[in-house]
Amino acid sequence: MADGAKVRTVADLMSKEVLTVAPTDTVASACALMLERGVGSTVVLHDDRPVGILTERDLVRITADGADLATAMVSQWMTADPDSVPSNAPVNDAFVSLRQHGYRHFPVVDGGRLVGMVSLRDLLKLAPILQIEDPGLPESRRGLEGVMVAETAVGDVRGTEGFYHYRQYNATELAEKRSMEDVWHLLYEGHLPDRAEREAFTAEIASLRQIPSAVKELLPAIANAGETFVPLDALRSAYSTLVTSVGFRSWMDIDRATLRENAMRTSAVMPTLIMALYRLSQGKDPIDPHPDLSYAANYLYMLTGEVPDPGHARAIEQYLISTTDHGFNSSTFTARVITSTGADLGSAVVGAIGALSGPLHGGAPSRALDMLDAIGTPDQADAWIRQHVLAGEKIMGFGHRIYKTDDPRSVMLRGVAERLGGPMVDFAKQVEKTVVAVLAELKPGRQLYANVEFYAGVVMDNVGLPRTLFTPTFTSSRVIGWTSHVLEQAADNRLIRPSAHYDGPPPPVPVPDPV
Ligand SMILES: CC(C)(COP(=O)(O)OP(=O)(O)OC[C@H]1O[C@@H](n2cnc3c(N)ncnc32)[C@H](O)[C@@H]1OP(=O)(O)O)[C@@H](O)C(=O)NCCC(=O)NCCS
């Protein structure tokens, strides 16, 4: 039992500095002492033993009687042989006893000697608060694993089946057959667009890609503010500035159409911000978005200023589609929590960017590629992986909270990587096999397979994206998922405010005086 458990006895609550008087003292002098000490009672001691108690009520009686306080003696007016409690009495018992007797104070007496005083006020502070002697088994699920926290019609992930979907469609099938704009429309509007809807939606996106000039002017300072360029830090600062400049407001203060416009603008401008910041960090000027290029082709265009190879544009588009949404992942949950407070859409997206930046979520693809570099050649894979797993490290790009079988995104991206070709792809496939085998041996039963990040790195590298841009590229698609969830949360909101299982020392412990 933790230290705080003993708080429940009178000893921990009582005041030890008790005001005492003698039976032969005058009531006036006792009164003066009580006033000076700011207390409502005094214990009457004779030969160090408590023989009575004089309280405010007694003083009222004396005054009503018209007695002369200067001559009246304490012994005449005190309550003799007062009830008392021992210091080891449980707080609740002392509380009940005081209430039953109608007293406000109890002298605390051990072995006939006065050791303290306890008041109803002291006891009231603690008695109604139940002490949990045994906190029992934790009621929380660590990491909220498997806990349902909301209703959603955006999509879902089925870990054991290796399947995930956007609305009612298989997400990897969407990535095979549809454009990013179509999937975006599906998530925002609830259905895949027809031709006319597609044209209108694509034109709307193109019109919102530009960075407002007031924000553009600040980008060089944001991109070069730190000694090293940390792309997601720069992105959330730049995006936050844009939110201020455009004037996003609490979704509770705007209509649905304005909130949707905030979402469209956010998702449309994110790639422009990413590429502008990256180029500025390299000492280059940003490239304006190309009005006639698709979302994915424009993304690569803003990196180099050249219209990209269609195969490359399609590969990155498939990556972007496959990473747009993925159940209640940490960043999406973050966005929904922030939205549930009524905050503006910009706050939700800034929070989500922060959550995505961690290596356990979105920060892994460049690390997976760094691992391939470190392994060097296929024959060294087994030893390298073994050594790192045995050292307690995680192999980047492997394992998943939900998937306990092949991650369908990794399977699809492996196909995309194979289509692109190149020496890195064969090497990555060999390393994947080795990692899965070594993890099955060293971490039996954990069901660890390649996750989306492993082949994502290979695909992005193949189309010419620098490693610094891997996580930002993930952000550029996931922002569409985040904002879909913001729209959904705002449409049917309840504040998300869970509880936690407290397992520290049992409260309340009296706050000690400063030393
Ligand atoms: C994604 C991830 C955070 C999921 O974590 P999780 O659901 O909390 O699972 P845990 O971290 O509790 O892992 C369960 C067990 O598998 C092991 N494990 C999980 N992923 C592993 C990996 N990539 N390499 C080695 N061991 C791994 C853990 O060490 C743990 O072993 P233990 O039972 O001996 O303690 C985790 O797999 C990971 O850190 N992967 C590497 C980072 C990565 O690829 N991130 C991108 C995710 S899309």
The ligand as a Gaussian input file, in Angstrom:
#p B3LYP/6-31G(d) Opt

LIG

0 1
 C        3.786000       0.324000     -35.351000
 C        4.047000      -0.048000     -33.903000
 C        4.224000       1.246000     -33.109000
 C        2.844000      -0.815000     -33.341000
 O        3.086000      -0.942000     -31.987000
 P        2.169000      -1.663000     -30.912000
 O        0.882000      -2.092000     -31.456000
 O        2.153000      -0.755000     -29.739000
 O        2.970000      -2.977000     -30.631000
 P        4.151000      -3.128000     -29.588000
 O        5.146000      -2.030000     -29.764000
 O        3.532000      -3.315000     -28.256000
 O        4.799000      -4.462000     -30.100000
 C        4.386000      -5.769000     -29.695000
 C        5.623000      -6.648000     -29.660000
 O        6.166000      -6.750000     -30.981000
 C        7.474000      -6.187000     -31.033000
 N        7.566000      -5.345000     -32.226000
 C        6.593000      -4.609000     -32.792000
 N        7.054000      -3.981000     -33.881000
 C        8.345000      -4.343000     -33.996000
 C        9.350000      -4.003000     -34.917000
 N        9.106000      -3.167000     -35.932000
 N       10.566000      -4.516000     -34.750000
 C       10.819000      -5.355000     -33.729000
 N        9.907000      -5.723000     -32.811000
 C        8.682000      -5.218000     -32.946000
 C        7.596000      -5.322000     -29.794000
 O        8.934000      -5.185000     -29.393000
 C        6.758000      -6.088000     -28.813000
 O        7.521000      -7.147000     -28.349000
 P        7.390000      -7.656000     -26.830000
 O        6.073000      -8.364000     -26.783000
 O        8.569000      -8.553000     -26.657000
 O        7.437000      -6.448000     -25.963000
 C        5.311000      -0.927000     -33.779000
 O        5.122000      -2.103000     -34.513000
 C        6.557000      -0.187000     -34.243000
 O        7.149000       0.555000     -33.464000
 N        7.003000      -0.393000     -35.507000
 C        8.165000       0.272000     -36.031000
 C        7.836000       1.695000     -36.408000
 C        6.988000       1.796000     -37.658000
 O        7.169000       1.066000     -38.619000
 N        6.053000       2.753000     -37.630000
 C        5.133000       2.995000     -38.739000
 C        3.781000       2.491000     -38.401000
 S        2.688000       2.537000     -39.763000

